[in-house]
Amino acid sequence: MAYAGNIRGSTNLTLAFDGGHTRLTGRHAVHGATVQPSATLSGTAHFDLTPGTALENAGTIAPGNSVGRMTINGDYRQTSTGRLHAEFDAAGTHDVIAVNGRVDLAGTLELAAEPDWYSSTWAVSTGSLIEAPQLTATLMPCVSPPPPQP
């Protein structure tokens, strides 16, 4: 499913992604959001969450539509079953999840290369994948499939 509009319901609407792949763009003022283990949420969405609530990821979050940015005004929690799927390209551009609240990370970081030529000295810094004023992380296994050939 893909939705490019705005969702409004900050006092009474919690988004639940229960399965499949959902791509959102636009600005979404909601009470909270939950990504279940069998669900994937992607896109360049901007979430404005009710204070004291969080976007909770027990499934997969994939910022952007290819390389891009997802913004969360509120807290972000990734559970032990959660996966942050981050794409990068040979120019050094990569996905970003920007959180203006607290970030609690567990689960897996999955790095995915965009098709291109990568030199043997190429590197990507995973420290800038998550922008947040307060971050707590449990060791996240990092998995990375080999880069696809252009």
C-alpha positions in Angstrom: 0.0 0.0 0.0 1.2 3.5 -0.7 -0.3 6.8 0.5 1.0 10.2 -0.4 -1.4 12.4 1.6 -1.5 13.6 5.2 -3.1 11.7 8.1 -4.5 13.7 11.0 -5.6 12.3 14.3 -3.2 13.3 17.1 -5.7 12.9 19.9 -7.3 9.6 18.9 -5.6 7.8 16.0 -2.8 5.3 16.4 -1.5 3.7 13.2 -0.9 0.0 13.3 1.0 -1.7 10.5 0.2 -5.3 10.9 1.7 -6.9 7.8 2.8 -6.4 4.3 4.6 -3.3 3.0 3.3 0.2 3.5 5.0 3.3 1.9 4.0 6.7 3.3 4.9 10.2 2.3 3.4 13.4 3.6 3.0 14.6 7.2 1.1 12.5 9.7 -0.1 13.9 13.0 -1.1 10.8 15.0 -1.3 9.6 18.6 1.3 6.9 17.9 2.3 4.1 15.5 3.3 0.5 15.7 5.0 -1.7 13.1 4.4 -5.4 13.8 7.0 -8.1 13.1 5.5 -9.1 9.7 5.2 -5.5 8.5 7.4 -3.0 6.6 7.0 0.8 6.8 9.0 2.8 4.2 8.9 6.3 2.7 9.7 9.9 3.4 7.0 10.4 5.9 7.1 13.0 8.7 5.4 11.8 11.8 4.2 14.3 14.5 3.4 12.1 17.5 1.4 13.0 20.6 3.9 13.9 23.4 4.7 10.8 25.5 4.0 8.3 22.7 6.3 6.6 20.2 6.7 5.0 16.9 7.4 1.4 17.9 9.2 -0.8 15.4 8.9 -4.6 15.9 9.0 -5.1 12.1 11.0 -3.3 9.4 11.5 0.5 9.0 13.1 1.5 5.6 13.5 5.3 5.4 13.1 6.9 2.0 12.0 5.7 -1.3 15.4 4.4 -2.2 17.9 6.7 -0.4 15.9 9.2 1.7 14.8 10.5 5.1 12.0 9.7 7.6 11.4 12.2 10.4 9.7 11.5 13.7 8.7 14.3 16.1 8.4 12.1 19.2 10.1 9.0 20.4 11.3 5.9 18.4 11.6 2.5 19.9 12.9 -0.5 18.0 12.4 -3.9 19.7 14.6 -7.0 19.5 12.6 -8.2 16.5 12.8 -4.8 14.8 15.0 -4.1 11.7 16.2 -0.8 10.4 16.8 -1.2 6.7 19.2 1.5 5.4 20.2 2.0 1.8 23.4 3.7 0.6 25.0 4.6 -2.7 28.5 4.9 -4.0 28.5 8.7 -3.6 28.2 8.2 0.2 24.5 9.2 0.4 22.4 7.1 2.8 19.1 6.8 4.4 18.4 8.7 7.6 15.9 8.4 10.3 15.7 11.7 12.2 14.1 11.6 15.6 13.4 14.7 17.7 12.8 12.7 20.9 14.3 9.6 22.6 15.6 6.7 20.6 15.8 3.2 22.1 17.4 0.7 19.7 17.5 -3.1 19.8 17.1 -5.5 16.9 19.0 -5.4 13.6 20.6 -2.9 11.3 20.5 -4.0 7.7 22.6 -2.1 5.2 21.8 -2.4 1.5 23.9 -1.0 -1.4 22.3 0.6 -4.4 23.6 -0.7 -7.7 26.8 1.1 -8.7 30.6 0.7 -8.7 32.2 0.7 -5.3 35.9 1.1 -5.0 37.8 -1.3 -2.7 38.5 1.7 -0.3 34.8 2.8 -0.1 33.2 3.0 3.3 29.9 4.2 4.9 29.6 5.7 8.4 26.7 4.1 10.3 26.9 6.7 13.0 24.9 9.2 10.9 22.0 6.8 10.0 20.1 7.9 13.1 19.9 11.6 14.1 18.6 12.0 17.6 19.3 14.1 20.7 19.1 11.0 23.0 20.0 7.5 21.8 20.2 4.3 23.8 21.3 1.2 21.8 21.7 -2.5 22.6 24.1 -4.2 20.4 22.5 -4.4 16.9 23.7 -7.1 14.6 24.6 -5.6 11.2 23.8 -7.5 8.1 24.7 -6.5 4.7 24.1 -8.3 1.4 26.8 -7.9 -1.2 26.3 -4.8 -3.4 24.3 -5.5 -6.6 26.1 -5.1 -9.9 25.0 -2.1 -12.0 
